[in-house]
Amino acid sequence: MSRIGKKPIEIPEGVKTEISDKEIKVSGPKGELKQVIHREIKVEVKDGKILVAPKTELSKKGRGLWGLYRALIANMVTGVSKGFEKKLEIEGVGFKANVEGSNLILNLGFTNPVKIEKIDGVNFAVEKNVITVSGADKERVGHIAALIRIQKKAEPYKGKGIRYQGEIVRRKEGKKVVASSK
C-alpha cells in the first residue's frame, strides 16, 4: 500500500477538474495543466476530492505508479491555485541579470551575455541580485531555474556565481603561503 497514494487530494475553490480515460485536466486562476494517466492507474472525483488508485491491486507496476500519479496531480492542483516559484541569488562583482521583453539576460563575466528564453507558463522577475522564476507547472519552473543556475554555479573559493536562495555553498580554503625561515 502506498502511503502517499492513499491520501485524497482536496480540490480548492475556483479549481475545476475534468477526467477522461487517458487524461486529467486541472484549471484554475493561475492557468490550466494536463497530465496523461497511465493505463494501470484510475483517477476519480468524489465529494470534492480526487482519489487515485491502481486498477488492480496485484499489478506491481500499478502499485509503483500509484504514489507518483497522486503527487503529480497534487502538484497540478497546487500549481493552478497558488503557483510555484524558485528564487536564485547572483553573487559576484559585475554579475547581473535583467529581463528584456520575455527573455532573461545574464551578464556573468563571459564575453557575451547569456540569454535564457521564456517558455510557456513560466515568468521571470529580477530585483537587485535575486531572480524569481514562477509559474503553475512545478516541473517547468524547476527546469528553468536549473538552467539558469547551471550557467555559472557558485564556486567554492569565493562563492561567486548563481545559487538557489538559502543554498549553502561549502567553502574551501585557498592555498596557504609557506613562510620561508631562511
Secondary structure, DSSP 4 states (H G I P E B T S, - for coil): --HHHHSPEE--TT-EEEE-SSEEEEEETTEEEEEEPPTTEEEEEETTEEEEEES-TT-HHHHHHHHHHHHHHHHHHHHHHT-EEEEEEEESTT-EEEEETTEEEEE-SSSS-EEE---TTEEEEEETTEEEEEES-HHHHHHHHHHHHHTSBPPTTT--EEEETTPPPPP---PPPPPP--
